[in-house]
Amino acid sequence: TAYEMLRVTEFRRVLFRSCAANPSSSPVDGSWDFTMSSPFGALTATVIMAADGETLTGSFDLGDGRIWPIEGGVADGDEISFRLDRDGSPMVYAMSATVEGDSVNGSASAMGTEVPWEMTRRN
């Protein structure tokens, strides 16, 4: 009937607007639990990340008011890379990783040392 056709047309219009306003999220978007062991000790953080095109933004919350922003972040599909400035010290971590569903596995380089790190998606 004409009424049903009108409802279908309106449904398609709303669906189109919704998709245009909310494009698919990146596999890296969300909140994560981060762990890394290094010669300098264990490091844990709650991480919030989001990708807008190829730009990766976010921060690492280490607790006690210590927050390290993601700098120079790049997201390319399931691959990410960024820098972390360690509380303004000369040590800067160069981070790279692969996102695989609800886990991330990567490596961190700083001061001639490279160590593995991982994250799991928070629920």
Buried (B, 14 or more C-beta within 10 A) or exposed (E): EEEEEEEEEEEEEEEEEEEEEEEEEBBBBBBBEBEBEBEEEEBEBBBBBBBEEEEBBBBBBBEEEEBBEBBEBBBEEBEBBBBBBBEEEEEBBBBBBEBEEEEBEBBBEBEEEEBEBBBEBEE
